[in-house]
Amino acid sequence: DLCVATIGIDAAEPVEWSLTPNPAHGSATVQCEVGMTSVELLTVKGERIMLRDMAGEQNCTLDLSGLAKGIYIVQVTTAQGTAARKLAVE
């Protein structure tokens, strides 16, 4: 559960990216200033729900329609590194 251990640490993120809307209903969009390698959606326990191979794309829409309300982790990986943020699904 390495990703869970790093959440909340106030370190500089390796890339600039946005996650909107947050809280989300039905879908959320990830936008990154550089091409992404992958986007993952995890539970707060670190269990992977979704993995998208991004092949250098800078935008990704996550379908959240089948998820229970709660807090999830969105993890973005680029050539510069990996960054994670909390996402509230309502």
C-alpha positions in Angstrom: 0.0 0.0 0.0 2.8 2.4 -0.9 0.4 4.9 -2.5 -1.7 5.1 0.7 1.5 5.8 2.8 2.4 8.8 0.5 -1.0 10.5 0.6 -1.1 13.6 2.7 2.7 14.2 2.7 3.2 17.8 1.7 5.8 17.2 -1.0 6.1 19.0 -4.4 4.3 17.1 -7.1 6.4 16.1 -10.0 3.8 17.3 -12.5 1.1 19.9 -12.7 -2.3 18.3 -13.2 -5.9 18.9 -12.4 -8.8 16.7 -11.3 -12.3 18.2 -11.9 -14.9 18.3 -10.7 -14.1 17.3 -7.1 -16.4 16.2 -5.6 -17.6 14.4 -8.7 -20.9 12.9 -9.9 -20.8 10.3 -12.7 -17.4 11.3 -14.2 -14.3 13.3 -13.5 -11.6 14.7 -15.9 -7.9 14.5 -15.4 -5.9 17.1 -17.3 -2.1 17.1 -17.2 0.5 19.6 -18.5 2.6 16.7 -19.9 1.7 13.4 -21.5 0.5 10.8 -19.0 1.7 7.2 -19.0 -1.2 5.9 -16.9 -4.1 7.0 -14.7 -5.3 4.8 -11.9 -8.3 4.9 -9.7 -7.8 3.3 -6.3 -9.7 2.8 -3.1 -8.3 4.5 0.0 -7.0 1.0 1.0 -4.9 1.0 -2.2 -7.0 -1.5 -4.2 -7.0 -0.7 -7.9 -10.5 -0.1 -9.4 -9.4 1.2 -12.8 -6.2 1.4 -14.8 -6.1 3.5 -18.0 -3.0 3.3 -20.3 -2.7 6.8 -21.5 0.1 6.5 -24.2 1.1 10.1 -23.8 -2.4 11.7 -23.8 -2.9 14.8 -21.6 -6.7 14.4 -20.9 -8.6 11.5 -19.4 -12.3 11.2 -18.4 -13.0 8.7 -15.6 -16.4 7.0 -15.6 -17.5 6.9 -12.0 -21.1 5.9 -12.6 -20.8 2.4 -11.0 -18.9 3.5 -7.9 -20.3 3.8 -4.4 -20.2 7.3 -2.8 -17.0 7.9 -0.9 -13.3 8.9 -1.2 -11.0 7.4 -3.8 -7.5 8.1 -4.9 -6.6 9.2 -8.5 -3.0 8.4 -9.3 -1.3 9.9 -12.4 2.0 8.6 -13.8 4.1 10.5 -16.3 7.8 10.3 -17.3 8.5 12.8 -14.4 7.0 10.6 -11.7 3.7 9.7 -10.0 1.3 12.0 -8.1 -1.9 11.1 -6.3 -5.0 13.1 -5.1 -8.1 12.3 -3.3 -11.4 12.3 -5.2 -14.8 12.5 -3.5 -17.6 10.7 -5.4 -21.1 11.8 -4.5 
